[in-house]
């Protein structure tokens, strides 16, 4: 993105690029279950969103600048927007899957130990309603 012009359109593209990079980092962190990197990506997202909000006119100002940009800059903006949309969808799906996994783990750990299928020694303790010990 170093070849961006140094004008309002360039500033808008730089903001869009920063936001795109933060979303991509969030997706990579979620995919890799890298929770410390996820925490950092959230901070990056917040900074990118604050920068976009402080742009003259906010997100509407960015849209306005990008809609009047030259064809080359508009094409870069469109590519970044498509990348943001794709990475955001992936991140949303990963978040949904991680939440499902978390809920399953919470359900497993909330089972009363007296009725669990197997004890610490591995011996069967009693009748239980657990379907699997592999989840």
C-alpha positions in Angstrom: 0.0 0.0 0.0 3.1 2.3 -0.2 2.1 3.3 -3.7 -1.1 5.1 -2.4 -1.3 8.8 -3.2 -1.0 11.2 -0.2 -4.4 12.8 -0.5 -7.8 12.2 1.1 -8.4 9.2 -1.1 -5.1 7.8 -0.1 -5.9 8.4 3.5 -9.2 6.6 3.1 -7.5 3.7 1.4 -4.9 3.5 4.2 -7.7 3.4 6.8 -9.4 0.7 4.8 -6.2 -1.2 4.5 -5.5 -1.0 8.2 -9.0 -2.3 9.0 -8.5 -5.1 6.5 -5.2 -6.1 8.1 -6.8 -6.1 11.6 -9.7 -8.3 10.4 -7.3 -10.7 8.7 -5.2 -11.0 11.9 -8.4 -11.7 13.8 -9.4 -14.5 11.4 -5.9 -16.0 11.6 -5.9 -15.9 15.4 -9.3 -17.5 15.6 -8.3 -20.2 13.1 -5.2 -21.0 15.0 -6.8 -20.7 18.4 -4.1 -18.2 19.3 -5.9 -16.3 22.1 -3.1 -13.9 22.8 -2.9 -12.9 19.1 -6.7 -12.6 19.1 -6.5 -10.2 22.0 -4.0 -8.1 20.1 -6.1 -8.2 16.9 -9.1 -6.9 18.8 -7.0 -3.9 20.0 -5.9 -3.3 16.3 -9.6 -3.5 15.2 -10.5 -0.9 17.9 -7.7 1.4 16.8 -8.7 1.0 13.1 -12.3 1.7 13.8 -11.4 4.8 15.9 -9.3 6.1 13.1 -12.1 5.5 10.6 -14.5 7.3 12.9 -12.2 10.3 13.2 -11.9 10.6 9.4 -13.7 13.8 8.2 -17.3 12.6 7.8 -16.6 9.2 9.5 -17.4 6.1 7.5 -19.7 8.2 5.2 -16.7 10.4 4.5 -14.6 7.4 3.6 -17.3 6.1 1.3 -17.6 9.5 -0.4 -13.8 9.7 -0.9 -13.6 6.2 -2.3 -16.6 6.6 -4.6 -15.0 9.7 -6.2 -11.5 8.1 -6.5 -9.7 7.3 -9.7 -10.2 3.9 -11.3 -7.0 2.5 -9.9 -7.7 3.6 -6.3 -11.3 2.5 -6.6 -10.2 -1.0 -7.7 -7.9 -1.2 -4.7 -10.7 -0.2 -2.4 -13.1 -2.7 -3.9 -10.5 -5.5 -3.5 -9.9 -4.5 0.1 -13.7 -4.4 0.8 -14.1 -7.9 -0.7 -11.2 -9.1 1.5 -12.8 -7.6 4.6 -16.2 -9.2 3.8 -14.6 -12.6 3.3 -12.4 -12.4 6.4 -15.3 -11.1 8.5 -17.5 -14.0 7.4 -14.8 -16.5 8.2 -14.2 -14.9 11.6 -17.9 -15.0 12.4 -18.1 -18.7 11.5 -15.0 -19.4 13.6 -16.4 -17.5 16.5 -19.7 -19.5 16.2 -17.8 -22.8 16.1 -15.6 -21.8 19.1 -18.7 -20.9 21.1 -20.4 -24.2 20.3 -17.2 -26.0 21.4 -17.2 -23.9 24.6 -20.8 -24.7 25.4 -20.2 -28.4 24.8 -17.2 -28.3 27.2 -19.2 -26.4 29.8 -22.0 -29.0 29.5 -19.5 -31.8 30.0 -17.9 -30.3 33.0 -21.2 -29.4 34.6 -22.3 -33.1 34.9 -22.5 -34.2 38.5 -19.5 -36.4 39.3 -21.6 -38.9 41.1 -23.5 -39.8 38.0 -20.6 -39.6 35.5 -19.9 -42.7 33.5 -16.3 -43.2 34.6 -14.4 -42.1 37.6 -10.8 -41.0 37.9 -9.6 -44.6 38.0 -11.5 -45.4 34.8 -13.8 -47.8 36.5 -17.5 -47.5 35.8 -19.2 -45.7 38.7 -22.8 -46.1 38.0 -25.6 -45.5 35.5 -25.2 -42.4 33.5 -26.7 -40.4 30.7 -23.4 -39.4 29.1 -23.2 -40.6 25.5 -19.4 -40.4 25.2 -16.3 -39.9 27.2 -14.4 -38.7 24.0 -16.1 -35.3 23.6 
